[in-house]
Amino acid sequence: MNTTRILDRWLWLAVAVALVATAGCSVKTRGAVPPGTTEPDRFLYDKGTEALNAKKWLTAREFFKQVVETYTASPYRPDAKLGTGDTYLGEGTAEALVLAINEFREFLSFYPTNRRADYAQYKLGLAHFRQMRGPQRDQTETREAIRELQAFVDRYPNSSLMPEVRTKLREARDRLSESGFLVGFFYYRQRWYRGAIERFKEVLKQDPEYTGRDAVYFYLAESLVKDNRAAEALPIYERLVQEFEQSEHLAEAQKRIAELKALAQNKTGGI
């Protein structure tokens, strides 16, 4: 009986070792270069690109990393470094996005004048962009995305990637501005109008192109009225009407303008 148990244990151990060895061989074989290949670095890079396009992130990463780590003088090394970052970006998990940021930062550090430096800067911003949280949550990653995307705009004004970058930058700025607006709106609902006024003004100062600024105008003006500063509120309502042909606050703003102008005329005796 004991002999049988011992044999069984050895059999399972042998099977386990065989499985591990097979797995190890499969990984090594995946990145192996066929004998006689004249440009092994290009072969590996092309294989990595093929896997990347097929969204086989781990496989692509193995090929790219072999180029980066083995062929340090290869002309394909910079592109393989970017490819490695793209595999992490494609994977998209929180951990992978952190690793993507590291890859793109290293690329910009190692190859600051490379022809694809603009691509690396964009992807660096995109890795932060994809970690942005909702407007009611912490905005650290939103600020990082804005910083890196703005760096792209400043450094690569003629890049073909500019339209995509500007779209993402606007979205990130809108997220941050919405976060600030929600704080001001909370103050407004709590009837702390002076706090709301300061917050709304800060949003407009920091991001005058905020796409949701019609709401900021409206509640800033409302707060001013409730704080007995109607004269300051009137031009804010008028800005809303002038800048937005469509807004859920448009009709109410027009009504307020008429009321404030009528009130002003009554106070001056119609003069």
C-alpha positions in Angstrom: 0.0 0.0 0.0 2.7 2.4 0.9 4.7 1.5 -2.2 1.6 2.3 -4.3 1.1 5.7 -2.7 4.8 6.5 -3.2 4.6 5.6 -6.9 1.4 7.6 -7.3 3.1 10.7 -5.8 6.1 10.3 -8.1 3.8 9.9 -11.1 2.0 13.2 -10.3 5.3 14.9 -9.7 6.6 13.8 -13.1 3.4 15.0 -14.8 3.7 18.4 -13.1 7.3 18.8 -14.1 6.4 17.9 -17.7 3.6 20.5 -17.8 5.9 23.2 -16.5 8.6 22.3 -18.9 6.1 22.3 -21.8 4.8 25.7 -20.8 8.3 27.1 -20.5 9.2 25.7 -24.0 6.0 27.3 -25.5 7.0 30.7 -24.2 10.6 30.4 -25.4 9.4 29.0 -28.8 7.0 31.9 -29.2 9.8 34.4 -29.3 12.3 32.1 -31.1 13.9 33.3 -34.3 14.2 30.8 -37.1 17.7 29.8 -38.0 19.1 31.7 -40.9 17.0 34.8 -40.3 19.0 37.8 -41.7 17.2 40.4 -39.6 16.1 38.8 -36.3 15.2 42.1 -34.7 12.9 43.0 -37.6 11.4 39.5 -37.5 10.6 39.8 -33.8 9.2 43.4 -34.3 7.0 42.3 -37.2 5.7 39.4 -35.1 5.0 41.7 -32.2 3.2 44.1 -34.5 1.1 41.3 -35.9 0.1 40.1 -32.4 -0.6 43.7 -31.3 -3.0 44.2 -34.2 -4.7 41.0 -33.3 -5.0 42.3 -29.7 -2.9 39.5 -28.3 -1.3 41.7 -25.7 0.9 39.2 -23.9 2.2 37.6 -27.1 3.0 41.0 -28.6 4.7 42.1 -25.4 7.0 39.1 -25.4 8.2 39.8 -29.0 8.6 43.5 -28.4 10.5 43.0 -25.1 12.9 40.6 -26.8 13.8 43.3 -29.3 14.2 45.9 -26.6 16.3 43.7 -24.3 18.3 41.8 -26.8 18.9 44.1 -29.7 19.9 47.3 -28.0 21.3 48.9 -31.1 18.4 47.9 -33.4 16.6 50.6 -35.3 13.4 48.8 -34.3 14.1 49.2 -30.6 12.3 52.5 -30.2 9.2 51.3 -32.0 9.3 48.0 -30.0 9.4 50.2 -26.8 6.3 52.0 -27.9 4.7 48.7 -28.9 5.3 47.4 -25.3 3.5 50.5 -24.0 0.6 49.9 -26.4 0.2 46.3 -25.2 -0.3 47.6 -21.6 -2.6 50.3 -22.9 -4.6 47.8 -24.8 -4.9 45.5 -21.8 -6.5 48.4 -19.9 -6.4 47.2 -16.3 -5.4 49.6 -13.6 -2.1 47.9 -13.2 -1.4 47.7 -16.9 -2.1 51.4 -17.3 0.5 52.3 -14.7 3.0 50.1 -16.6 2.0 51.8 -19.9 2.7 55.2 -18.3 6.2 54.0 -17.3 6.9 52.7 -20.9 5.9 55.9 -22.6 7.8 58.0 -20.0 10.9 56.0 -20.6 10.6 56.3 -24.3 10.5 60.1 -24.1 13.5 60.0 -21.7 15.5 57.7 -24.0 14.4 59.1 -27.4 13.3 62.7 -26.9 13.9 63.6 -30.6 12.6 60.4 -32.1 10.1 60.8 -35.0 7.4 59.2 -32.9 7.9 61.2 -29.7 4.6 62.9 -30.4 2.9 59.5 -30.4 4.5 58.6 -27.1 3.4 61.9 -25.5 -0.2 61.3 -26.7 -0.3 57.8 -25.4 1.2 59.0 -22.1 -1.7 61.4 -21.8 -4.2 58.8 -22.9 -3.0 56.3 -20.2 -3.9 59.0 -17.6 -7.1 59.9 -19.5 -8.3 56.3 -19.2 -7.9 56.4 -15.4 -10.0 59.5 -15.0 -12.8 59.2 -12.4 -16.3 60.6 -12.4 -16.7 64.4 -11.6 -17.8 63.6 -8.0 -14.6 61.6 -7.4 -10.9 62.4 -7.0 -9.6 64.3 -10.0 -5.8 63.5 -9.7 -5.7 61.5 -12.9 -7.8 64.1 -14.7 -5.2 66.7 -13.8 -2.4 64.4 -15.0 -4.2 63.8 -18.3 -4.6 67.5 -18.8 -0.9 68.2 -18.0 0.4 65.5 -20.4 -2.1 66.4 -23.2 -1.3 70.1 -22.9 2.4 69.2 -23.1 1.6 67.6 -26.4 -0.1 70.7 -27.7 2.8 72.9 -26.6 5.6 70.6 -28.0 4.1 69.2 -31.2 1.9 71.9 -32.8 2.2 70.3 -36.3 1.5 66.7 -35.4 -1.1 64.8 -37.3 -2.4 63.6 -33.9 -3.4 67.1 -32.8 -7.2 66.7 -33.6 -7.4 63.6 -31.4 -5.4 65.2 -28.6 -7.5 68.4 -28.6 -10.7 66.3 -28.4 -9.3 64.3 -25.4 -8.0 67.5 -23.8 -11.3 69.2 -24.0 -13.0 66.2 -22.5 -10.5 66.1 -19.6 -10.9 69.8 -19.0 -14.7 69.4 -19.0 -14.5 66.7 -16.5 -12.4 68.8 -14.1 -14.7 71.8 -14.6 -17.8 69.8 -14.0 -16.2 68.6 -10.8 -15.7 72.2 -9.7 -19.3 73.2 -10.8 -20.8 70.4 -8.7 -19.0 71.7 -5.6 -20.5 75.2 -6.4 -23.9 73.7 -7.0 -23.7 71.9 -3.6 -23.0 75.3 -1.9 -25.9 76.8 -3.9 -28.3 74.2 -2.7 -27.0 74.7 0.9 -27.8 78.4 0.4 -24.1 79.4 1.0 -24.3 81.7 -1.9 -20.9 83.5 -1.4 -19.1 80.1 -1.4 -21.0 79.2 -4.6 -20.2 82.5 -6.3 -16.4 82.0 -5.6 -16.5 78.4 -6.9 -18.4 79.3 -10.1 -16.1 82.2 -10.8 -13.1 79.9 -10.3 -14.5 77.4 -12.9 -14.9 80.2 -15.5 -11.5 81.6 -14.8 -9.7 78.3 -15.1 -11.7 77.0 -18.1 -13.4 79.8 -20.0 -14.2 77.3 -22.8 -16.0 74.8 -20.6 -18.8 73.3 -22.7 -21.2 73.2 -19.7 -20.6 76.8 -18.7 -24.2 77.7 -19.5 -25.1 76.1 -16.1 -22.2 77.9 -14.5 -23.5 81.2 -15.8 -27.0 80.5 -14.7 -26.3 79.5 -11.1 -23.6 82.1 -10.7 -26.2 84.7 -11.6 -28.8 83.1 -9.4 -26.4 83.1 -6.5 -25.6 86.8 -7.1 -29.3 87.7 -7.1 -29.8 85.8 -3.8 -26.8 87.6 -2.4 -28.5 90.9 -3.2 -26.1 91.6 -6.1 -28.6 91.8 -8.9 -26.6 94.4 -10.8 -23.7 91.9 -11.1 -26.1 89.1 -12.1 -27.6 90.8 -15.2 -24.5 90.7 -17.4 -24.0 87.0 -16.5 -27.5 86.1 -17.6 -26.9 88.1 -20.8 -23.7 86.2 -21.5 -25.6 82.9 -21.3 -28.2 84.1 -23.8 -25.5 85.5 -26.1 -23.2 82.4 -26.1 -25.8 79.6 -26.1 -28.6 79.3 -28.7 -29.7 76.1 -26.9 -29.6 75.5 -23.2 -31.9 74.2 -20.6 -31.4 77.4 -18.7 -32.0 79.7 -21.7 -35.7 80.5 -21.2 -35.2 81.1 -17.5 -32.3 83.4 -18.1 -34.3 85.4 -20.6 -37.1 85.7 -18.0 -34.6 86.9 -15.4 -33.1 89.5 -17.7 -36.5 91.0 -18.3 -37.3 91.0 -14.6 -34.0 92.6 -13.6 -34.3 95.3 -16.3 -37.9 96.1 -15.3 -36.7 96.3 -11.6 -33.9 98.6 -12.6 -36.3 100.9 -14.5 -38.7 101.1 -11.6 -35.9 102.1 -9.3 -34.8 104.9 -11.6 -38.3 106.1 -12.2 -38.3 104.8 -15.8 -35.3 107.0 -16.8 
